[in-house]
């Protein structure tokens, strides 16, 4: 196949454009800003989970507090009733002894319930403090996530803009290349991922492998408009001045 040097130069630029598009697409799939955002979101989820656990524990504590207060109130009411009976003077000696014994028992029960309630309240204060810390941490983490999201969106927009520029340039280049030459390039690119490369010293710019002396001699003897193929990878081998040839 023959192709004017200007066509080969355009094809080399197209190959370089495709290589840059591949790099941009790789960057789009591996944005450090994406990783930073995912990490920030993961930390926020962990903090939210911790807060949820604390809030559940607080609900359990509040239920215990309510139960203890109800029991203490019941004991106090029973004590008040017994004391009222003692003060009424209407009970006999046996009932008096029984009431006094019951009052002693009720007082011990109340003291035990109040001690338990005090311990529960102290635990509640600890949990409430934990809740406040987690809420403050979540506020900070939400700010971090917002900042990471903004950075990710900016990076994504830059990548998309660059990809759009490259695709537009690719369309322009493709439109100016001979159909047969372009078809050959696209077939090769579909097979190996790289359709063409510049001859760079003794190396093929597509596969980066050195070409033996015999092939180099054949390449050197070929006309400038001859479309050559790399003997190693079959990519179109372009001898374009200024490309490192």
C-alpha positions in Angstrom: 0.0 0.0 0.0 1.1 3.5 -0.8 0.3 6.6 1.2 1.6 10.2 1.0 3.9 11.3 3.7 1.3 13.8 4.8 -1.2 11.0 5.2 1.3 9.0 7.2 2.0 12.0 9.4 -1.8 12.4 10.0 -2.0 8.7 10.9 0.8 9.1 13.4 -1.0 12.0 15.0 -4.1 9.9 15.1 -2.2 7.1 16.8 -0.8 9.5 19.3 -4.3 10.9 19.8 -5.7 7.4 20.5 -2.9 6.7 22.9 -3.8 9.9 24.8 -7.4 8.9 24.8 -6.5 5.6 26.3 -4.5 7.3 29.0 -7.4 9.7 29.8 -9.8 6.8 30.0 -7.4 5.0 32.3 -7.2 8.1 34.5 -11.0 8.4 34.5 -11.3 4.8 35.9 -8.5 5.4 38.5 -9.1 8.9 39.7 -7.3 9.5 43.1 -10.2 11.9 43.8 -12.6 8.9 43.5 -10.6 6.9 46.0 -10.4 9.8 48.3 -14.2 10.2 48.1 -14.9 6.5 48.7 -12.6 6.6 51.7 -14.3 9.7 53.1 -17.7 8.1 52.6 -16.5 4.8 54.3 -15.3 6.7 57.3 -18.6 8.6 57.5 -20.6 5.4 57.3 -18.5 3.9 60.1 -19.2 7.0 62.3 -22.9 6.9 61.4 -23.0 3.2 62.4 -21.3 4.0 65.7 -23.8 6.8 66.3 -26.6 4.4 65.6 -25.2 1.9 68.1 -24.9 4.7 70.8 -28.5 5.8 70.1 -29.8 2.3 70.5 -27.9 1.9 73.7 -29.4 5.2 74.9 -32.9 4.0 74.1 -32.2 0.9 76.2 -30.9 3.0 79.0 -33.9 5.3 78.9 -36.1 2.2 79.1 -34.2 1.0 82.1 -34.4 4.5 83.7 -38.2 4.6 83.2 -38.5 1.1 84.6 -36.4 1.8 87.7 -38.2 5.1 88.4 -41.6 3.3 88.1 -40.4 0.6 90.6 -39.0 3.3 93.0 -42.3 5.2 92.8 -44.2 2.0 93.5 -42.0 1.2 96.6 -42.5 4.8 97.9 -46.3 4.5 97.5 -46.2 1.3 99.4 -44.1 2.9 102.1 -46.5 5.9 102.3 -49.4 3.5 102.7 -47.7 1.5 105.4 -46.6 4.6 107.3 -50.2 5.9 107.1 -51.4 2.7 108.7 -48.8 2.9 111.4 -49.9 6.5 112.2 -53.6 5.7 112.2 -53.4 3.6 115.4 -55.9 1.1 114.1 -53.5 -1.9 113.8 -52.9 -4.5 116.4 -49.5 -5.6 117.7 -49.1 -8.4 115.2 -49.9 -6.1 112.3 -47.6 -3.5 113.7 -44.7 -5.9 113.7 -45.5 -7.0 110.1 -45.8 -3.4 108.9 -42.5 -2.5 110.5 -40.8 -5.5 108.9 -42.3 -4.6 105.5 -41.1 -1.0 105.9 -37.6 -2.2 106.6 -37.8 -4.4 103.5 -39.2 -1.6 101.4 -36.4 0.8 102.5 -33.8 -1.8 101.5 -35.5 -2.3 98.2 -35.7 1.4 97.6 -32.0 1.9 98.4 -31.1 -0.9 96.1 -33.3 0.5 93.3 -31.8 4.0 93.7 -28.3 2.6 93.6 -29.1 0.8 90.4 -30.7 3.9 89.0 -27.6 5.9 89.9 -25.4 3.5 88.0 -27.7 3.5 85.0 -27.8 7.3 85.0 -24.0 7.5 85.1 -23.9 5.1 82.1 -26.4 7.3 80.4 -24.2 10.3 80.9 -21.3 8.4 79.3 -23.5 7.4 76.3 -24.8 11.0 75.9 -21.2 12.2 75.8 -20.4 9.6 73.2 -23.4 10.7 71.2 -22.2 14.3 71.3 -18.7 13.3 70.1 -20.0 11.2 67.3 -22.4 13.9 66.2 -19.5 16.4 66.1 -17.3 13.9 64.3 -20.1 13.3 61.7 -20.4 17.0 61.1 -16.7 17.2 60.3 -16.8 14.1 58.2 -19.8 15.3 56.2 -17.8 18.4 55.4 -14.9 16.2 54.3 -17.2 14.2 52.1 -18.6 17.3 50.6 -15.1 18.6 49.9 -14.1 15.2 48.4 -17.2 15.2 46.3 -16.4 18.6 44.9 -12.8 17.6 44.2 -14.0 14.5 42.4 -16.6 16.4 40.3 -13.9 18.9 39.3 -11.4 16.1 38.3 -14.2 14.2 36.5 -15.1 17.4 34.6 -11.5 18.0 33.6 -11.1 14.4 32.4 -14.4 14.6 30.4 -13.4 17.9 28.9 -10.0 16.5 27.8 -11.7 13.3 26.4 -14.1 15.5 24.4 -11.2 17.5 23.0 -9.3 14.4 22.0 -12.4 12.7 20.4 -13.1 15.9 18.4 -9.5 16.0 17.3 -9.6 12.3 16.4 -12.7 12.9 14.3 -10.9 15.7 12.4 -7.9 13.6 11.8 -9.9 10.5 10.7 -11.8 12.6 8.2 -8.6 13.7 6.4 -7.0 10.2 6.2 -7.4 7.9 3.1 -10.2 5.4 3.7 -8.0 2.4 2.9 -5.2 3.5 5.2 -7.6 4.3 8.0 -9.3 1.0 7.6 -6.0 -0.8 7.9 -5.1 1.2 11.0 -8.5 0.4 12.6 -8.2 -3.3 11.9 -4.8 -3.5 13.5 -5.9 -1.4 16.5 -8.9 -3.7 17.1 -6.5 -6.7 17.2 -3.7 -5.4 19.4 -4.9 -2.1 20.8 -2.3 -0.1 18.9 -2.7 0.5 15.2 0.5 2.4 14.3 3.7 3.7 15.7 6.7 5.7 14.6 10.0 4.1 13.9 12.3 5.3 16.7 15.9 4.4 16.0 15.7 0.6 15.9 12.5 0.3 17.8 8.9 0.2 16.8 6.9 2.9 18.5 3.9 0.6 18.8 5.4 -2.5 20.5 8.7 -1.0 21.6 10.6 -4.0 20.3 13.9 -3.7 18.4 13.9 -4.5 14.7 16.7 -6.6 13.4 19.3 -5.2 11.0 18.0 -7.0 7.9 14.5 -5.6 8.4 15.9 -2.2 9.1 17.8 -2.3 5.8 14.6 -3.3 4.0 12.7 -0.4 5.7 15.4 2.1 4.8 15.3 1.0 1.2 11.6 1.4 0.9 10.1 4.5 -0.8 8.9 7.2 1.5 5.2 6.7 0.5 5.4 2.9 1.1 3.2 1.8 4.0 5.3 -0.5 6.1 4.4 -2.9 8.9 6.4 -3.8 12.0 7.7 -7.3 11.6 7.2 -7.9 15.3 3.6 -6.6 16.0 2.3 -5.9 12.5 1.4 -2.3 13.4 1.8 0.3 10.7 5.4 1.5 10.9 5.6 5.2 10.2 8.8 6.9 9.2 8.0 10.5 9.9 10.6 13.1 10.4 10.5 14.7 13.8 9.0 11.5 15.4 12.3 10.1 16.5 13.0 8.2 13.3 
